[in-house]
Amino acid sequence: MDMDLLIAPIIIFMIVVAPIWLVLHYRSKRQVSQGLTDEEFNQLNDLIAKADKMNGRIHTLEAILDAESPEWRTKHERV
């Protein structure tokens, strides 16, 4: 009796859910293995350029702070 209750969900799973699951799984694997699209590559390059620009600004700000307030780093560590 208990086995009869499990047969219908198992059959539905095998006919409907499992094939969809497998198709979506292997489609996502293929997309990952193909690498970056042109749009993603351009976005990555833009982010790299912004990070480099921000790095330069941080170095400039630290140089200004070092010149105007040499102890600013130690003051910040104590807080």
Secondary structure by P-SEA (a helix, b strand, c coil): cccccaaaaaaaaacccaaaaaaaaaaaaaaaaacccaaaaaaaaaaaaaaaaaaaaaaaaaaaaaaaccaaaaaaaac
